Amino acid sequence: MDVEPRASEPLGGPPVDRDEASAGFFDAAADGRLAVRRCVTGDRLFAPEVARCPRCGAATEWITVSGRGRLVTWAVVHRSPHPALAEVVPYVTAVVELAEGPWLRTRLAVDDASSLAPGLPVAVAFVRPSDGESVPYFVLEHAR
């Protein structure tokens, strides 16, 4: 799904490069799918950066999830931490709890951060820059 982060602004940020550990995540994003990790010996799901199951130490594998969830918390960034983000401040970073359970740190595209509240339904969208990897971000479910 190609949803603009805001009507008036691009998502912004430096190009994101893949490495061996993140290849499955970015392959899924290029296909418009959100991927998380699952323990190969059980059904526990984890955020994309978790390479080994914290419970049993087994490897994890990539699986596709729904891309729907709920807003847990957020912060409005007013000072750019990187020159490539200078043109898009202020922007919102968030923690989203996916319907399947894992929590993800992400960007949240909203026009009015003052309307945010814990528990609001969110859905994944993807930005496909001309350079770097496709990257997921989230939008409010009613904004789709």
N, C-alpha and C positions, 0 to 999 in steps of 0.2 A: 504494500500500500504506500503510495507516495503522498504524504500529507506534509504541507509546509509547516514548519515549526511555529511561525507567526505569519500573519498576513503580510507584514511589512519587513520581516527580517529573515535571513537565512540562519541555519543552525550555527554555523561558524565553527572555528576551532582548527587546530593543526591537523594535517593528514594523519590518519591512523595506519600504522603498518602492522602486518601480521607477523607472528613467529610460529614455530612448530606447535607450541602449546595452545595458541589461539586460532589455528587454521580452521578447525571445525566450526567455531563460533562465527568467523567471518565468511566461511562458505555458506552457512545457513543464512546469514544476513544478506548476502548477495542474492539469495533466492527469495528474500522477503519472509524468512522464517526466523523465529527466536529460538536459540538453542541454549540449554543448560546441561549440567553434568548429572549423571546417574551412576550410583555405585553398581559395579558389575556383579556383585554378590547379593544385592538386595534391590529394593525399589526406592531407596532414599535419594532425593534430588538435592542438588547443590548449585550455588552460583557458578558462573562460567570459569572463575579463576581457581576453583577447587579441583586439583588434579588427582588427589587420592581421598578416599572416604575417611573422614575424621573419626568415624566409629570403629571401623575394622581394618583400615589401612589398604584396602583393595583399590585397584585402579578404577577410574571412572570413564564413562563413555558419553558421547554427545547424544542428546535426544531433543526433538522439537517439542515445544510447549505452545499453549494457546496464545500467549502474548497479552493476556488479560490479567488484571490484578487490581490492587487497591493501593492508594497512596498511604504511606506510613508517615513520612516526615519530609521536609524540604527546607531549602535555604535559598534566598535570593542573593546572587553574587553581584556585587556592585563594583568590585575592583578586579580587573582582569588578571588572572594568574599566568597568562601567556599572551604574547603580542597578537597571535592569531584570533584571540577572543575579544580584543579591545573594542572592536566595532559592534559587538552584540551584547555588551553589558547594558543594563542588568539582564541576567538570565537566571533560570531556576534549575538547581540540582535537586535530586530527590532520591528517596529510598522507596521502592515499590515492592510490595509482597505479591508475587505471582499467584494466580489461582491454584497452581500446583504446589505452592509452598515456599520455594526459595525467595530470598530478598535480593534485589538488584539495586546497585547505585547507578543512576542514570540522569540524563537531562530530561526535563519536563517542559514541553512547549505550551505556554499559556499566555493569554493576553493580559490577564489581571491576576497577579499572584495573591492579592488580598482576598480573593474568593476561594482560596484553597482551604481544605479541611481534611483531617485524617479520615481515611475510609472512603474517600471519593473513588469511584471506579475509573480505571485508566486502561489504555490499550496501546500496544506497541505500534510504532510507525518506523520508517527507515529513511535515512538520508543517504543519497548516493552521490558523493562528490566526484568531480572530474579526476581527482588524484587521491590516492589512498583507498581505504576499504569502506564498504557500506557499513553504516553504524545505526544500531537501533536507538530510539529515544521514545518517550511516552507522551501521549496526549490524554486529556480528559475524555472519558468515554462519550459524554454528550456532545463533545466538540467534533466528533467524526462525521 
